[in-house]
Amino acid sequence: MLNPHEIMKLKSYQNQANLFVKEYLLADPLIPYTSIIGGIFACKMVFDLTQLFSTVYFKTYSSLTKIQRIEWNNRSMSTIHAIFITSMSLYLVFCSTLYSDNWSSEVITRRSSPVSTFALGVSVGYFIADLAMIFWYFPSLGGYEYVVHHLLSLVAVAYSMLSGEGQLYTYMVLISETTTPGINLRWYLDVAGMKKSKAYLVNGVVIFIAWLVARIILFVYMFYHVYLHYDQVEKMSTFGEMLVIVVPLVLSAMNLIWFSKIIKGLRKTLAKRQ
């Protein structure tokens, strides 16, 4: 139990901490930078905690090669980012009134908020950290297609965060990260020798459905939304307008290529079970 003096002292520290966060860390001009640093720091923390936790609780982890352990930790990092950014994207796109047609007279391509900017900054921090690891261990953590994907995502997300333009369409594209946990789980099951398990099959079906919805159908919806609001898209800068159109088109092509591989893999797994 604390005495009244200690309680007052604790509340004073709490008020000072809240003031510091509000006036400095989350002040509008500093949000992009603090969120990027926070994203990089969070990636490092998840990477280290995964290594510590896996060493103690997963026997498979100790038997992996050095690069496999690094990829194990890296995939944990990408899974946590995917859960965070997917949750924020779904909320801002479908639940929040920020991008609602009837909410504001301001053009939809120029709407932003401290929360939306902060979430994009965290994502930028992740892409920087992940790209650094991909380059450092290249090509062990991913080939050129991963580099292209991450570079395009980094440029588009960073521009949207810094300029405040096109954040709605950036979040629509980021919803596609909902497929990442399933892809990573597939790798974990494969490494653990569970490729013939029922969990591996179920996970494959879930990946197929999630990919179809989040990376195929949702992209079609996004292009339709751009078409309906193209008069507002034209009010963006030339570079921003290009990013809204070109980046999703390139990612869509990559998604279709990867989707064909997912279908082939699922067919192969089903054929083996028959």
N, C-alpha and C positions, 0 to 999 in steps of 0.2 A: 504494500500500500504506500502511496505517495502522500506526503503532507501538502497542505495548501501552497506553500512556497515553491515546492518542487513542481507542482502542477502548473502554477503560473509561469515558472521558468520554462517548462516543456512547451506550453502553449506559445510562449514568446518565440522559441526556436522554430516552432511549426509555422507561425505567421511569417517569420523572416524567410523561411524556405519557400513558402507559397509565393511571397512577394518576389523573391529572386527568380523563381520559375516564370511567373507571369510577366514581370517587367523586363527580364533579360533573355532567358532561354526561349520563351514563347512570344517575345515581342515580334511584331509583324516583319520588320526588316531582317531579323536574325533567324526566323523560323527555317528557311531553306538550309542554312549552314548548320544549325544545331541538330536538325532532323537528319541530315546526311551523316554527321559525326555520330549521332545516336544509332543510326542504322549500321554503320561500320562496327561500332563498339558492340552492338547486339549480336552481330554475326560472329565476332571473335568470341564473345561469351558463350554463345550456343555451341560453337565448334569445340571449345575447351571443355564445357560441361558434358557434351556428348562423349568425348574421349574418356573423361573420368567415369561417367555413368556406365558406359559400355564395357570398360575394362573390368568393372566390378560385377555387373549383372548379366553380361552376354559372353558365354564361353566361346562362341564362334568368333568374336572380335579378336581375341588373342591369337587365333590361328591364321588370321588374314595377313597378307603381305603389307608392307608399309604403305604402298600407294592405294591398296584397297581400304586400309584404315582411314587414310586421308579422305578418300571418296565417301566412305561411310559417314564421317563427320560432316563433310561438305553437303551431302544429301539431307542430313538432319537440319542443317542451316537453311537450305532452300525450302524444306518442308515448312519450317516455322514462318519464313517470309511469305510463303504461298498462303498459309492460313490467315496471316495478318492482313495481307493486301487484298485477298479475296473477300474477306469479311468487310473491310472498309469499302471496297468497290461496290459490293452488293448493296450496302447501306446507302452510299452516296448516290448511286444510280437509280435504285428502285424504291428506297424508303425515304430518303431525305427530300426536302422541297427545294434544295439548292438549284437543281437543274430542271425543275418543273416549268413547263411552258407558261403556266398561269401565275407563277410565284413572283416574278420580277419583270420589269420592262427592259432590263438590260439584256443584251444579246446573249444567247446561251453559251456561245463559244468564248465569252470573256468572264464568265462567273467563276469565282473561287472563294475560299474561306480559309481561315487559319488551320482548321482541321484537315481540309482537303490538301492544302499545301504541305502540311507536316507529314501526312501519310505518303505523299509522293516523294518527299525528301528521304524518308526511311527506305523506300524502295530504291531510290538512287544509290543510297549507301550500300544496300545489298548488292546491286549490280556492279558497283565498283569493286567490292570485296570479292565477289564471285569471279569477275573478269580477271582480277589480279591472280587468283588461284589458278584459273584456267590457263593463263599465259605462263605462270611459273611452272606448272606441271604439264604443259602442253606436250602431246595431245591426250594424256592419260585421263583427264577429267572432261574431255569433249573435243571434237574436231572443229573444223572451220565453220560448220553450220551453227555450232553453239556460239562461236565468236561473233558471227554475223547477227544472230538472234539477239545476243546480249548488247552488242554495240548499238543496234537499231533501237532497242528498248531503252537503253541508257540515254541516248540522244533525245528521243521523243519524251521520255518522262522528265528528264532534267529541263528541257525547254518549257514544257507545260508547267512545271513547278516554278521556274524563275519568272516566266512571262505571265502566268495566270491564264494563258490561252488554251482552249481545247481540252480542258481538264475532264470534261464529261466523256469525250471519246477516248482519252487516255485510260480512264477507269473502266470503260467498256472493254478495251483490249486487255487490261490487267485482270479482268474476271477469268480470263483463260488460264490463269495460274491455279485455278481450282483442280486442274488435272495433275499438277506436280506431285502432291502427296501419293497418289495412286501409282505414278511412274516410279517414284522412289521406293515405295513399298514393294513393287515388283522386283526391283534390284535387290532389296534386302532379302526377300524370299529366295531369290535365285542364289545369292551368296550363301545363305543358310542351308542350301541343299533341299529346298522345299518346292522345287519346280513341278513336282508331280502331285502336290497336295491340292486339296479342294480350295484352300484359301488362295492359291495362285490362280486357279481358274476363275473364281469369283472376282478376284481383283482385276483380272483381264477383262471381264465383262463390264465391270464398273468403269474401267478406263475407257473402253469403247463408247459407252453411253455418255460419260462426262466429256470426252473429246468431241463427240458429235454435237452435243449441246453447246459447250463453252467455246469451242474453237472453230466450229463450222456454222451452226445455226445462228449463234450470237453475232458472229462477224457479218453474216448476211443482214441481220437486223441493224447492226451498226451502219453498214453502207446505206441501207434504206433510210435510216435516221438522218444521215448526212445529206442524202438526196432531198428529203423533206425540208431540211433547214439549211440548204446550200446558200441561200441569201445571207444567212448569218455567218456561215463558214467563210464566205468571200470577204467579210469584214476583218478577218484575221490578217496577220502579216503574211507575206508571200511564203516565207519559210515555214510558218505555222500551218498554213493551208496545205503546203506540200507534204508536211509530216502527217497530217490527218488523212491524206489520201494514199500516199506512197507507202508509208510504213505498214499500215494494215494490209495493203495489197501484197507486199512482200511476205509478211507473216502468214497471210492466208495461203499463199502458195506453199510455204514451208509446212504449214499445218496439214494441207492436203497430202503432201508427200509422206509426212510422218503418219497420217491417218491410214494411208494405204499399207504401210508397214505394220501398223497395229492390227488391221484386218487380217493380213497374211499370218501374223503371229498367233492371233486368236483361232484362225482356221486350223493352223498346224497343231495347236494345243488340243482342240476339240477332236481332230482326226486321230491323234494318238490315244485319246481316251475311248474312242470307239473301237 
